[in-house]
Amino acid sequence: MFDVTVVGAGASGLVTAIVSARRGKKVVILEKNHKIGKKLLATGNGKCNITNQRPTLERFYSQNPKFIKEVFEGYSFQSVRQFFKSIGLELIEAKEGKVFPMSLQASSVVELLVCECEQLGVKIICEAEVSKTSFSEGKFVVSYNHTQIESKKLVLATGHCSAPQLGGVMDGIEFARSFGHSIVKDFPTLVQLTAPYKESYLKQLSGVKVQSRVTLPFKGKEIVKQGDVLFTNYGLSGLAILDISRFVMQELLSKKSIMLIIDLMPKMSHEQLLALMKKSLTKKSQKPLEVWLQGFINKKLIKPILEPLKLENETVGSIYSNIECLEQIVQKIKYFEFKIDGSKGYKGAEVATGGVNTKEVDARTMESQKQKGLYVVGEVLDVDGDRGGFNLHLAWVCGLRAGASF
Ligand SMILES: Cc1cc2nc3c(=O)[nH]c(=O)nc-3n(C[C@H](O)[C@H](O)[C@H](O)COP(=O)(O)OP(=O)(O)OC[C@H]3O[C@@H](n4cnc5c(N)ncnc54)[C@H](O)[C@@H]3O)c2cc1C
């Protein structure tokens, strides 16, 4: 009999296994994929944004914020750095507090974690898809591929259903439910957003990438994210969109659609842009507005700016004396509205919100309050974080806590 069975050889499962094996436990990890770390290898575009130097509480979300506070108490960025140092992985810092492996390769994170498991005698079984977990007569019984193994402790480190193409499933949620846990409803986050516009309108904009400021009216406030926005044939992508997607998806739980406001020129104020454009107007110019605007903005954006203002057939000369028209153009550039009605779903999402209710899990040990000896770690829990290394940070810290508590 094993001391510990870990289901899932992802971020949180591997760390849990290492920390408990270091404490002398006999550990087995069951992984359904044929190789380890499929999702980890895809993180940070293959570079793995492994953690963040400033994992402050407002970067994480859960229906039970108290849990987040308690999980991170005493476990900082330095704790994560120290752990990786202990397996021989050096980290480097980048912009916005993001942290990467010094090699800038996600594969080195996976290889060093696996090597440490092997050196500690952790048994890793791949292509072992767990179908059932139960507790009887003082031990856990885990079934996979017509085989059963028994252990004193069971760790659910199965992640959530984001990126199914990389192995994302709901299995851990169902296992937790079978032990009596309640589940917080999920929705995809850090995901591309879809728009209800005609195909021709989207096609016209498709491929345009702009440094923007994106605003969403949200519960009487405004959520603002800055970064690139990519117009696509289905809607919007780009870092600013991934960043705002959690709030958009939350709004879409109760609304059919929402309006994003995109400032297409965030580096200039309304007044600065107006002054710049005004200077380039000449009284007698017959230059069409759509040609003149190319001096300022991506050509594909011009029709969607001019058409709603009914200015598509005007010339520079005709708006020279009509400053209101120029005001309207500037306003449209600084306040470009774009309707959103959904997302690309879990296939496009980096993370799932929701999961095992954190009111039923001890934040110090990750032990279930429904079943003694059961531990729940990582994305399977109802906690998710912003883009920037926060989701992996959570997975590592859960693993450090659970592994140290057996
Ligand atoms: C494309 C992409 C890029 C990302 N980039 C980043 C980034 O740069 N930084 C960051 O912080 N976060 C990033 N994330 C999010 C991050 O990868 C996850 O939050 C993190 O991996 C969750 O860790 P976990 O241990 O909970 O689950 P996972 O790492 O998903 O591991 C769960 C494991 O359990 C296995 N499993 C599931 N069910 C079973 C079963 N029944 N039997 C056996 N095994 C099972 C799965 O195959 C998987 O290997 C990214 C996500 C994606 C999809």
The ligand as an SDF file (V2000), in Angstrom:
LIG
                    3D

 53 58  0  0  0  0  0  0  0  0999 V2000
   -1.9950   27.3700  -23.0920 C   0  0  0  0  0  0  0  0  0  0  0  0
   -1.8580   27.6440  -21.6230 C   0  0  0  0  0  0  0  0  0  0  0  0
   -0.8480   28.4920  -21.1760 C   0  0  0  0  0  0  0  0  0  0  0  0
   -0.7200   28.7830  -19.8150 C   0  0  0  0  0  0  0  0  0  0  0  0
    0.3050   29.5810  -19.4200 N   0  0  0  0  0  0  0  0  0  0  0  0
    0.4440   29.8450  -18.0950 C   0  0  0  0  0  0  0  0  0  0  0  0
    1.5670   30.6170  -17.6340 C   0  0  0  0  0  0  0  0  0  0  0  0
    2.4770   30.9700  -18.4040 O   0  0  0  0  0  0  0  0  0  0  0  0
    1.6170   30.9000  -16.2990 N   0  0  0  0  0  0  0  0  0  0  0  0
    0.6660   30.4710  -15.3980 C   0  0  0  0  0  0  0  0  0  0  0  0
    0.7620   30.7780  -14.2170 O   0  0  0  0  0  0  0  0  0  0  0  0
   -0.3640   29.6880  -15.8110 N   0  0  0  0  0  0  0  0  0  0  0  0
   -0.4810   29.3580  -17.1180 C   0  0  0  0  0  0  0  0  0  0  0  0
   -1.5130   28.5420  -17.5190 N   0  0  0  0  0  0  0  0  0  0  0  0
   -2.4170   27.9660  -16.4850 C   0  0  0  0  0  0  0  0  0  0  0  0
   -1.7110   26.7790  -15.7830 C   0  0  0  0  0  0  0  0  0  0  0  0
   -1.1720   25.9090  -16.7450 O   0  0  0  0  0  0  0  0  0  0  0  0
   -2.6720   26.0010  -14.8950 C   0  0  0  0  0  0  0  0  0  0  0  0
   -3.3190   26.8960  -14.0140 O   0  0  0  0  0  0  0  0  0  0  0  0
   -1.9080   24.9430  -14.0750 C   0  0  0  0  0  0  0  0  0  0  0  0
   -1.2810   24.0200  -14.9310 O   0  0  0  0  0  0  0  0  0  0  0  0
   -2.8560   24.1950  -13.1570 C   0  0  0  0  0  0  0  0  0  0  0  0
   -2.0970   23.2250  -12.4650 O   0  0  0  0  0  0  0  0  0  0  0  0
   -2.7990   21.9350  -11.8750 P   0  0  0  0  0  0  0  0  0  0  0  0
   -1.7510   21.1350  -11.2210 O   0  0  0  0  0  0  0  0  0  0  0  0
   -3.9780   22.2930  -11.0890 O   0  0  0  0  0  0  0  0  0  0  0  0
   -3.3690   21.1520  -13.1650 O   0  0  0  0  0  0  0  0  0  0  0  0
   -2.6430   20.6670  -14.4870 P   0  0  0  0  0  0  0  0  0  0  0  0
   -1.2950   21.2630  -14.6150 O   0  0  0  0  0  0  0  0  0  0  0  0
   -3.6500   20.8860  -15.5460 O   0  0  0  0  0  0  0  0  0  0  0  0
   -2.4530   19.1030  -14.2350 O   0  0  0  0  0  0  0  0  0  0  0  0
   -3.5340   18.2160  -14.0910 C   0  0  0  0  0  0  0  0  0  0  0  0
   -3.0780   16.8480  -14.5720 C   0  0  0  0  0  0  0  0  0  0  0  0
   -4.0310   15.8660  -14.1760 O   0  0  0  0  0  0  0  0  0  0  0  0
   -4.1820   14.9370  -15.2210 C   0  0  0  0  0  0  0  0  0  0  0  0
   -5.4870   14.2640  -15.0360 N   0  0  0  0  0  0  0  0  0  0  0  0
   -6.7240   14.8180  -15.0860 C   0  0  0  0  0  0  0  0  0  0  0  0
   -7.6620   13.8980  -14.8870 N   0  0  0  0  0  0  0  0  0  0  0  0
   -7.0280   12.7320  -14.6800 C   0  0  0  0  0  0  0  0  0  0  0  0
   -7.4600   11.3920  -14.4300 C   0  0  0  0  0  0  0  0  0  0  0  0
   -8.7530   11.0750  -14.3540 N   0  0  0  0  0  0  0  0  0  0  0  0
   -6.5260   10.4330  -14.2670 N   0  0  0  0  0  0  0  0  0  0  0  0
   -5.2050   10.7090  -14.3480 C   0  0  0  0  0  0  0  0  0  0  0  0
   -4.7190   11.9460  -14.6040 N   0  0  0  0  0  0  0  0  0  0  0  0
   -5.6300   12.9470  -14.7600 C   0  0  0  0  0  0  0  0  0  0  0  0
   -4.1020   15.7980  -16.4630 C   0  0  0  0  0  0  0  0  0  0  0  0
   -3.8080   15.0320  -17.6150 O   0  0  0  0  0  0  0  0  0  0  0  0
   -2.9690   16.7640  -16.0830 C   0  0  0  0  0  0  0  0  0  0  0  0
   -1.7170   16.2650  -16.4420 O   0  0  0  0  0  0  0  0  0  0  0  0
   -1.6420   28.2260  -18.8670 C   0  0  0  0  0  0  0  0  0  0  0  0
   -2.6510   27.3650  -19.3170 C   0  0  0  0  0  0  0  0  0  0  0  0
   -2.7560   27.0650  -20.6810 C   0  0  0  0  0  0  0  0  0  0  0  0
   -3.8410   26.1230  -21.1430 C   0  0  0  0  0  0  0  0  0  0  0  0
  1  2  1  0
  2  3  1  0
  2 52  2  0
  3  4  2  0
  4  5  1  0
  4 50  1  0
  5  6  2  0
  6  7  1  0
  6 13  1  0
  7  8  2  0
  7  9  1  0
  9 10  1  0
 10 11  2  0
 10 12  1  0
 12 13  2  0
 13 14  1  0
 14 15  1  0
 14 50  1  0
 15 16  1  0
 16 17  1  0
 16 18  1  0
 18 19  1  0
 18 20  1  0
 20 21  1  0
 20 22  1  0
 22 23  1  0
 23 24  1  0
 24 25  2  0
 24 26  1  0
 24 27  1  0
 27 28  1  0
 28 29  2  0
 28 30  1  0
 28 31  1  0
 31 32  1  0
 32 33  1  0
 33 34  1  0
 33 48  1  0
 34 35  1  0
 35 36  1  0
 35 46  1  0
 36 37  1  0
 36 45  1  0
 37 38  2  0
 38 39  1  0
 39 40  1  0
 39 45  2  0
 40 41  1  0
 40 42  2  0
 42 43  1  0
 43 44  2  0
 44 45  1  0
 46 47  1  0
 46 48  1  0
 48 49  1  0
 50 51  2  0
 51 52  1  0
 52 53  1  0
M  END
$$$$
